[in-house]
């Protein structure tokens, strides 16, 4: 670390905490709250970058995948979502299993994908056989494409439709070909926040319990945080610590992805709850703090280009992120906000990583390098 960086850290409002982090001391909740309140993201970024560099050097990974939003029909009516349509809406859709498999096979043939991220609305008309048939057929046609699919809240919806336990649903889906769970549905793991932004969705402990069950069944997962929803810094800090506590028990989280609410075209914006997204500096702070909090617990941290853009994702790699996330073809949830184009090919990611002096490694679903570019 250079003299300028040392001076920046020493002059920051959280120099005592950052010094402890460099010496391997574990944070307590109040430390995390102070970091979140800090007005010096640059000092946080220096530490985040040092911790990332120790693990990965200048390697930045990405996965070649598609996001497949199989239905937009949903009965949860989250106020932050511009994607869903109520049952019976003329704009509602549900893909057939044939269509799902065709999309995956086409993406495999044309783009060489190694992962499909399959997520959708909470559609009460879909029984577990729909998912089982889709997963089994994907594995038959494209055995080397990993299925990273269904949020904890989707698992909960399927269990209610089937009047079965979430553990049983997870077990059946794993048998059908599910490889791992995305972290969606967490938002902020605080029920006061959830009651305002997604009152019909699963509660915090239910999300954590479904993740715990998945890990116990050998299904790895991601963890996420959607910040900028009106939560306070303590609620953010408790979210991070709840994930860290579960990881200490199960070691089932492969990665953490902080991303900011995109309020365009949402009920939250219409009601004046949130007018603007959180912005770039807040992302960089969240990346650096996540790297610090999860040091020694969750190695992989995604740069969140989807809601913050490629330029901010490049900066995020210098603040502690090591993974660029995935290529995107066909994504419909974030694009429903009209925020930006959400198409991104492997060539563009490779160029973006190289532009800032990092080495692009293409990975598989489980963060193993399969190709060096």
Protein Blocks (a to p, Z undefined) as FASTA:
>chain_A
ZZklmmmmmmpmklmmmmmmmnopacdfklmmmmmmpccfklmmmmmmmmmmmmnomacc
ddddddddfbfcdcklpakbckbccehiakbccddfklmmmmmmmmmmmnopabdcdddd
ddfkbcfklmmmmmmmmmmmmmmbccdehifklmmmmmmmnopafklmmmmmmmnopabd
cfehklpacfklmmmmmmmbccfklmmmmmmmmmmnopacdddddehiopafklmmmmmm
mmmmmmmmnopafbdcdddddfehpaklmnomambdfbjmlmmmmmmmmmmmmgokambd
cehlmlnojklmmmmmmnopabebjadehiaklmmnomaccbdcfklmmmmmmmnopacd
dddfkopafbdZZ
